[in-house]
Amino acid sequence: MTSTPRQSSRLAPEIAARLKRSADGLLPAIAQQHDTGEVLMLGWMDDEALHRTLTTGRCTYWSRSRQEYWVKGDTSGHFQHVKSVALDCDADTVLVKVDQVGAACHTGARTCFDADVLLKDGADSGPSAADQ
């Protein structure tokens, strides 16, 4: 099981009180290109990562594998400049609209969601192979 650091966060209490976090204290954070609507990636944020994202204008995520915070672009140069941040209706997911500089995916692709397309636009609406 992964865990987040046991440190206090500077996230505004009125925001923190609304969040519905997973058992390990995290929220999924969807990064979307602000001007095209392109979905770029999914990362994870705890309260401190969300606070840093809101106050620095750069996306900060919690790495579940490395157990540390990371700011998108600090090592790759592929920055995410924050344009807006919104909670979904259940307050359990964050949508961060960004201006993506370079690739969003760790593989070097523009987006994490273009390599393994399971259904294309305009595809037959009949049963899929998975349903048969």
Contacts in CASP RR format, 6 or more apart in sequence:
PFRMAT RR
TARGET T0000
AUTHOR 0000-0000-0000
METHOD contacts of the structure
MODEL  1
MTSTPRQSSRLAPEIAARLKRSADGLLPAIAQQHDTGEVLMLGWMDDEAL
HRTLTTGRCTYWSRSRQEYWVKGDTSGHFQHVKSVALDCDADTVLVKVDQ
VGAACHTGARTCFDADVLLKDGADSGPSAADQ
1 24 0 8 1.000
2 24 0 8 1.000
2 64 0 8 1.000
2 67 0 8 1.000
3 24 0 8 1.000
3 67 0 8 1.000
4 24 0 8 1.000
4 25 0 8 1.000
4 26 0 8 1.000
4 46 0 8 1.000
4 62 0 8 1.000
5 46 0 8 1.000
5 48 0 8 1.000
5 67 0 8 1.000
7 48 0 8 1.000
9 16 0 8 1.000
9 46 0 8 1.000
9 47 0 8 1.000
9 48 0 8 1.000
9 51 0 8 1.000
10 48 0 8 1.000
10 51 0 8 1.000
10 55 0 8 1.000
11 47 0 8 1.000
11 48 0 8 1.000
11 50 0 8 1.000
11 51 0 8 1.000
11 54 0 8 1.000
12 51 0 8 1.000
15 50 0 8 1.000
16 47 0 8 1.000
18 87 0 8 1.000
18 91 0 8 1.000
19 27 0 8 1.000
19 47 0 8 1.000
19 50 0 8 1.000
19 87 0 8 1.000
19 91 0 8 1.000
19 92 0 8 1.000
20 27 0 8 1.000
20 90 0 8 1.000
20 91 0 8 1.000
20 92 0 8 1.000
21 27 0 8 1.000
21 46 0 8 1.000
21 92 0 8 1.000
24 64 0 8 1.000
25 46 0 8 1.000
26 44 0 8 1.000
26 45 0 8 1.000
26 46 0 8 1.000
26 62 0 8 1.000
26 64 0 8 1.000
27 44 0 8 1.000
27 45 0 8 1.000
27 46 0 8 1.000
27 50 0 8 1.000
27 92 0 8 1.000
27 93 0 8 1.000
27 94 0 8 1.000
28 42 0 8 1.000
28 43 0 8 1.000
28 44 0 8 1.000
28 92 0 8 1.000
28 93 0 8 1.000
28 94 0 8 1.000
29 42 0 8 1.000
29 43 0 8 1.000
29 44 0 8 1.000
29 45 0 8 1.000
29 49 0 8 1.000
29 50 0 8 1.000
29 53 0 8 1.000
29 59 0 8 1.000
29 61 0 8 1.000
29 93 0 8 1.000
29 94 0 8 1.000
29 95 0 8 1.000
29 96 0 8 1.000
30 39 0 8 1.000
30 41 0 8 1.000
30 42 0 8 1.000
30 43 0 8 1.000
30 93 0 8 1.000
30 94 0 8 1.000
30 95 0 8 1.000
30 96 0 8 1.000
31 39 0 8 1.000
31 40 0 8 1.000
31 41 0 8 1.000
31 42 0 8 1.000
31 43 0 8 1.000
31 59 0 8 1.000
31 72 0 8 1.000
31 80 0 8 1.000
31 96 0 8 1.000
31 98 0 8 1.000
31 100 0 8 1.000
31 104 0 8 1.000
32 38 0 8 1.000
32 39 0 8 1.000
32 40 0 8 1.000
32 95 0 8 1.000
32 96 0 8 1.000
32 97 0 8 1.000
32 98 0 8 1.000
33 40 0 8 1.000
33 97 0 8 1.000
33 98 0 8 1.000
33 99 0 8 1.000
33 100 0 8 1.000
34 83 0 8 1.000
34 84 0 8 1.000
34 97 0 8 1.000
34 98 0 8 1.000
34 99 0 8 1.000
35 99 0 8 1.000
37 97 0 8 1.000
38 110 0 8 1.000
38 111 0 8 1.000
39 111 0 8 1.000
39 113 0 8 1.000
40 80 0 8 1.000
40 98 0 8 1.000
40 100 0 8 1.000
40 104 0 8 1.000
40 105 0 8 1.000
40 110 0 8 1.000
40 111 0 8 1.000
40 112 0 8 1.000
40 113 0 8 1.000
41 104 0 8 1.000
41 105 0 8 1.000
41 111 0 8 1.000
41 112 0 8 1.000
41 113 0 8 1.000
42 112 0 8 1.000
43 61 0 8 1.000
44 61 0 8 1.000
44 62 0 8 1.000
44 63 0 8 1.000
44 64 0 8 1.000
45 53 0 8 1.000
45 60 0 8 1.000
45 61 0 8 1.000
45 62 0 8 1.000
45 94 0 8 1.000
46 62 0 8 1.000
48 69 0 8 1.000
49 60 0 8 1.000
49 61 0 8 1.000
49 62 0 8 1.000
49 69 0 8 1.000
50 85 0 8 1.000
50 94 0 8 1.000
52 58 0 8 1.000
52 60 0 8 1.000
52 69 0 8 1.000
52 71 0 8 1.000
53 59 0 8 1.000
53 60 0 8 1.000
53 82 0 8 1.000
53 85 0 8 1.000
53 96 0 8 1.000
54 82 0 8 1.000
54 85 0 8 1.000
56 71 0 8 1.000
57 81 0 8 1.000
57 82 0 8 1.000
58 71 0 8 1.000
58 72 0 8 1.000
58 73 0 8 1.000
58 79 0 8 1.000
58 80 0 8 1.000
58 81 0 8 1.000
58 82 0 8 1.000
59 71 0 8 1.000
59 72 0 8 1.000
59 80 0 8 1.000
59 82 0 8 1.000
59 96 0 8 1.000
59 98 0 8 1.000
60 69 0 8 1.000
60 70 0 8 1.000
60 71 0 8 1.000
60 72 0 8 1.000
61 69 0 8 1.000
61 70 0 8 1.000
61 71 0 8 1.000
61 72 0 8 1.000
62 68 0 8 1.000
62 69 0 8 1.000
62 70 0 8 1.000
63 69 0 8 1.000
63 70 0 8 1.000
72 78 0 8 1.000
72 79 0 8 1.000
72 80 0 8 1.000
72 104 0 8 1.000
73 79 0 8 1.000
73 80 0 8 1.000
73 101 0 8 1.000
76 103 0 8 1.000
76 106 0 8 1.000
77 101 0 8 1.000
77 102 0 8 1.000
78 100 0 8 1.000
78 101 0 8 1.000
78 102 0 8 1.000
78 103 0 8 1.000
78 104 0 8 1.000
78 108 0 8 1.000
79 100 0 8 1.000
79 101 0 8 1.000
79 102 0 8 1.000
80 96 0 8 1.000
80 98 0 8 1.000
80 99 0 8 1.000
80 100 0 8 1.000
80 101 0 8 1.000
80 104 0 8 1.000
81 98 0 8 1.000
81 99 0 8 1.000
81 101 0 8 1.000
82 96 0 8 1.000
82 97 0 8 1.000
82 98 0 8 1.000
83 97 0 8 1.000
83 98 0 8 1.000
83 99 0 8 1.000
84 96 0 8 1.000
84 97 0 8 1.000
85 94 0 8 1.000
85 95 0 8 1.000
85 96 0 8 1.000
85 97 0 8 1.000
86 94 0 8 1.000
86 95 0 8 1.000
86 97 0 8 1.000
87 93 0 8 1.000
87 94 0 8 1.000
87 95 0 8 1.000
88 94 0 8 1.000
88 95 0 8 1.000
100 110 0 8 1.000
102 110 0 8 1.000
103 109 0 8 1.000
103 110 0 8 1.000
104 110 0 8 1.000
104 111 0 8 1.000
104 112 0 8 1.000
105 111 0 8 1.000
105 112 0 8 1.000
106 112 0 8 1.000
107 115 0 8 1.000
109 115 0 8 1.000
119 128 0 8 1.000
END
